Each structure stands twice: as structure tokens, then as C-alpha cells.
Amino acid sequence: MEEKVTFDGKKVKVLGPTFEEGKPERPINWRQKMRSRDEMLAYLKTGERYWFSDEWFGSEKRKTKA
């Protein structure tokens, strides 16, 4: 754990990097995570909207302006 200072000056302990470096040994088959065809289609539609929409921010879009 690392000790960092928050914006208000308090010291807190935070986790460091928790990923394993390197490349995966084999590709992950994302289709096995889906239970049905409908789940697969919803997953693909969400990804398509996120990556290829004109808005570019996909799921992060705010419903109300800041």
C-alpha cells in the first residue's frame, strides 16, 4: 500500500498497481461470459455505440449539463 495525500490534506493508504504485467497466455473468449444470444447482442450494441458514435463518449454521456 502507498500513502498519499488527499485534496484536503489528509493522509490515506491506497492500493498500488494490482495488475500482472505482460501479455495474456491465450485470448479470452468473451462469448463464454454471455448466457444468451440477447446478452451478446446487447453487449455488442453497447460497444458499437461507445466506439463508433458521433458523440464519442458513449456511456459516459451526462443526462444533464454541468
Secondary structure, 3 states (H helix, E strand, C coil): CEEEECCCCCEEEECCCCCCCCCCCCCCCHHHHCCCHHHHHHHHHHHHHHHHCCCCCHHHCCCCCC
